[in-house]
Amino acid sequence: MNELLKNIALQVGGSHYPDVSKPYFEKTVQIVLEECIGVLEYRAENWLTDPSALEARRCVTAIKEHFGIK
C-alpha cells in the first residue's frame, strides 16, 4: 500500500488499522481520487479558453504524482 494511503488508513481506523480492509480502503480511495481527477480533467478539456484550465491540468498532474497514480 502506498505509504500516504497507509497513513490515511491509520487516521481513519486509528489503532484499529489491521481491521481496516486493505482492498476495500484502497478501492475507496482510488474511486474518490478518480472522481476528483475527472472533475479537473473535464475543466481542463472543456474550458480551454479559461485561464483556470491550465491550472486544472497542473492540479491533475500534482495529484497523480502525490498519490502515485499513473
MODELLER restraints for C-alpha pairs under 7 A, 6 or more apart:
rsr = mdl.restraints
at = mdl.atoms
rsr.add(forms.Gaussian(group=physical.xy_distance, feature=features.Distance(at['CA:9:A'], at['CA:17:A']), mean=6.52, stdev=0.5))
rsr.add(forms.Gaussian(group=physical.xy_distance, feature=features.Distance(at['CA:10:A'], at['CA:17:A']), mean=5.41, stdev=0.5))
rsr.add(forms.Gaussian(group=physical.xy_distance, feature=features.Distance(at['CA:13:A'], at['CA:20:A']), mean=6.27, stdev=0.5))
rsr.add(forms.Gaussian(group=physical.xy_distance, feature=features.Distance(at['CA:37:A'], at['CA:60:A']), mean=5.75, stdev=0.5))
rsr.add(forms.Gaussian(group=physical.xy_distance, feature=features.Distance(at['CA:40:A'], at['CA:56:A']), mean=5.30, stdev=0.5))
rsr.add(forms.Gaussian(group=physical.xy_distance, feature=features.Distance(at['CA:40:A'], at['CA:60:A']), mean=6.43, stdev=0.5))
rsr.add(forms.Gaussian(group=physical.xy_distance, feature=features.Distance(at['CA:41:A'], at['CA:56:A']), mean=6.92, stdev=0.5))
rsr.add(forms.Gaussian(group=physical.xy_distance, feature=features.Distance(at['CA:41:A'], at['CA:57:A']), mean=6.72, stdev=0.5))
rsr.add(forms.Gaussian(group=physical.xy_distance, feature=features.Distance(at['CA:41:A'], at['CA:60:A']), mean=6.95, stdev=0.5))
rsr.add(forms.Gaussian(group=physical.xy_distance, feature=features.Distance(at['CA:43:A'], at['CA:53:A']), mean=6.04, stdev=0.5))
rsr.add(forms.Gaussian(group=physical.xy_distance, feature=features.Distance(at['CA:43:A'], at['CA:56:A']), mean=6.73, stdev=0.5))
rsr.add(forms.Gaussian(group=physical.xy_distance, feature=features.Distance(at['CA:44:A'], at['CA:53:A']), mean=4.19, stdev=0.5))
rsr.add(forms.Gaussian(group=physical.xy_distance, feature=features.Distance(at['CA:44:A'], at['CA:54:A']), mean=6.52, stdev=0.5))
rsr.add(forms.Gaussian(group=physical.xy_distance, feature=features.Distance(at['CA:44:A'], at['CA:56:A']), mean=5.52, stdev=0.5))
rsr.add(forms.Gaussian(group=physical.xy_distance, feature=features.Distance(at['CA:44:A'], at['CA:57:A']), mean=5.79, stdev=0.5))
rsr.add(forms.Gaussian(group=physical.xy_distance, feature=features.Distance(at['CA:47:A'], at['CA:53:A']), mean=5.97, stdev=0.5))
rsr.add(forms.Gaussian(group=physical.xy_distance, feature=features.Distance(at['CA:64:A'], at['CA:70:A']), mean=6.65, stdev=0.5))
